[in-house]
């Protein structure tokens, strides 16, 4: 396997924060990530990393620039990350991002599928997240996995006062069947190993 989705460790904080600063305003601090992986009892943080020096399996039509960037990525390179908070019946996706250099490769879907699987493993009743109203690409991915808009949060984002959609999916039988079908399709398109969704949270 050329990609590995796994629990976030302390050594991942530096590259994760670097990606966070490229993707979000304001970004989370290193201290925030340290708390999430070391102290929080409800947090389950994941990273997607390059596992082998050979290039990942790529679908036809991807741009040459992305191919070159992927070949340059060394084993252990963090490509993206995400996390959920499991609180009572809710699994709240706290963050999800892919490095801008590797967007369009399907890596965000791998992370989302892992978070979805973790929510099922933790027996959550539903998953919730917030997304910028202007982020159509992310919304399309979430809708693909059954998320629906339930509310508009006015001026949710601090940097530019953009609104957010509150999106949710109930983890009923239909959602589980959809997830199983989408995961099977994702595995046919991508070479990755999921060491996160069914794994126990690391100690220490």
Secondary structure by P-SEA (a helix, b strand, c coil): ccbbbbcccccaaaaaaaaaaacccccccaaaaaaaacccccbbbbbbbbcccccccccccccaaaaaaaaacccccccccbbbbbcccccccccccccccccccaaaaaaaaaaaaaaaaaccccccccccccaaaaaaaaaaabbbbcccccccccccbbbbbbbbbbbcaaaaaaaaaaaaaaaacccccccccccccccc
